[in-house]
Amino acid sequence: MEKVIIVGAGLVGSLQAIYMAKKGFDVEVYERRPDMRKVDLVAGRSINLALSNRGWKAISEAGIQGEIEKIAIPMRGRMMHDENGNTTFQQYGKDDEAIYSVSRGLLNQKLMNCADTFSNVEFFFNHQCLDLSLTNNELTFLDTSTNEKKTVNDGKIFATDGAFSAIRKRLMKTDRFNYQQMYLEHGYKELTIPAVEGGGFKIDKNALHIWPRGEYMMIALANEDGSFTCTLFFPFEGKNSFESIKTKTDVEQFFTSVFPDAVALMPNLVEEYFENPTASLVTVRCSPWNYKDQIVMMGDSSHAIVPFYGQGMNSGFEDCTVFNQIFEANNMDWSKSFKEFSDTRKKDADAISNLALQNFIEMRDLVADESFLLRKKIEKKIYSKYPDKWVPLYSQVTFSHTPYSEALANGKRQEKIMDCIMAKSNIEEIWDSQEVEDEILEMI
Ligand SMILES: Cc1cc2nc3c(=O)[nH]c(=O)nc-3n(C[C@H](O)[C@H](O)[C@H](O)COP(=O)(O)OP(=O)(O)OC[C@H]3O[C@@H](n4cnc5c(N)ncnc54)[C@H](O)[C@@H]3O)c2cc1C
């Protein structure tokens, strides 16, 4: 059977390996790191991610939903923490809708285990892709365990080697390849709220916790062991920034003044703040995603986005579903499928990339804004009464399979309507009235 080569056994590469194995191809997966199933996860630290409907669909089509459900904790809404430690809960969608907290490391391991159950999948760990010759489609790897180089060819190549893709780097040297990368002025740092001694969660495990503070924010997602992984999204420079917080006292004073309720739950805050790395956030856009019928890029390698819509992995998983549909519709013709995937999927990746950047402002600032909350309340009412006419943008992105580009366009139309409604001088008093409802329906 024909060979398929997957470069990068991260989340998307491991899932794509299952999709290709199910089609009967001989799948070889090359991964730079050692086998993460054999190293201690805690020592390797692991962020957790929000898995939502697009990701679940891809997982379900791969036939492994049951396995992943075992490590997923539902989060039904946002729990907002204000500066005095008061909390308010905002439900994300309908009563049965949730996003799911999963450990990135455990999820990756599960995906690898599922791929390993196929006899036609072989993983090669400690294999770093160094280069690619486009003339003979030959990949060069460094086996970091022996320091020897090795070449691999004779297969269709899926580049799933992440935001700093070695394969994309090679494609950037080809004619008419477009590339753009943009770093945020904010970075992030992981911190921990440990489990209650003897087990249990210190705060509600079924919510995504947010401490929105305007220019910056902290979030927390539950882990299965009772702990929470907190992520501080913070400017690199400026008055309140990674640069300005230098000493133990700076950390204690700053956190106590802005996240008082969280500090009380974080006994290792100071050590973690100085020990854990500060990482940057990049957006990557490029095109085309394929090179002839030889190579196609998926996931972060072709469209890395900032994490504020919780869609990076979900969109990468959706790449697998979308590619699979296109591949089947084209009777497994590689040339047509690679091109069609690159041509049609890019607009959706661009849309979620823009939405993710916009959502940073919503999460760190607007979620605590009275007028924004009223806007959401009105939208929720219209959604519950007329679900076929109005689905809030968040729900379209998170709980539906509407292409991201359509969701973005629908969202812009809705925003215009809501701008008109919110401009009414007495909207606080009349928001629940028939008059407002009729006006929205007319504008739809
Ligand atoms: C702070 C943060 C929070 C996030 N939260 C969410 C969230 O809540 N929900 C969500 O959907 N997404 C989230 N994301 C995004 C998500 O992590 C990524 O979109 C996802 O990991 C992309 O998967 P991937 O397989 O394309 O890339 P990766 O997961 O980066 O995997 C790439 C793999 O390729 C390997 N590799 C790299 N270079 C080479 C090479 N030269 N040779 C061989 N192998 C190589 C790497 O070792 C790695 O295993 C978040 C991201 C960040 C940074």
The ligand as an ORCA input file, in Angstrom:
! r2SCAN-3c Opt
* xyz 0 1
  C      -1.287     28.945     25.912
  C      -2.028     28.195     24.845
  C      -3.328     27.783     25.078
  C      -4.042     27.109     24.096
  N      -5.329     26.768     24.350
  C      -6.052     26.138     23.381
  C      -7.409     25.749     23.636
  O      -7.935     25.975     24.719
  N      -8.083     25.115     22.635
  C      -7.530     24.872     21.423
  O      -8.218     24.324     20.557
  N      -6.244     25.218     21.162
  C      -5.497     25.832     22.102
  N      -4.199     26.167     21.863
  C      -3.609     25.887     20.535
  C      -3.101     24.471     20.395
  O      -2.164     24.199     21.409
  C      -2.473     24.290     19.031
  O      -3.284     24.829     18.030
  C      -2.221     22.809     18.737
  O      -1.316     22.287     19.664
  C      -1.707     22.624     17.320
  O      -1.433     21.280     17.101
  P      -0.346     20.844     16.011
  O      -0.323     19.366     16.049
  O      -0.603     21.551     14.736
  O       1.028     21.444     16.566
  P       1.813     21.002     17.867
  O       0.876     20.572     18.906
  O       2.744     22.127     18.159
  O       2.638     19.729     17.412
  C       3.736     19.826     16.519
  C       4.596     18.594     16.716
  O       5.624     18.605     15.742
  C       6.863     18.310     16.372
  N       7.928     18.944     15.581
  C       8.218     20.271     15.489
  N       9.239     20.468     14.659
  C       9.610     19.250     14.204
  C      10.622     18.809     13.307
  N      11.467     19.674     12.723
  N      10.716     17.492     13.051
  C       9.881     16.593     13.639
  N       8.899     16.962     14.498
  C       8.772     18.271     14.779
  C       6.721     18.884     17.769
  O       7.640     18.309     18.672
  C       5.271     18.554     18.082
  O       5.127     17.283     18.640
  C      -3.445     26.833     22.836
  C      -2.129     27.234     22.602
  C      -1.431     27.908     23.592
  C      -0.032     28.354     23.302
*
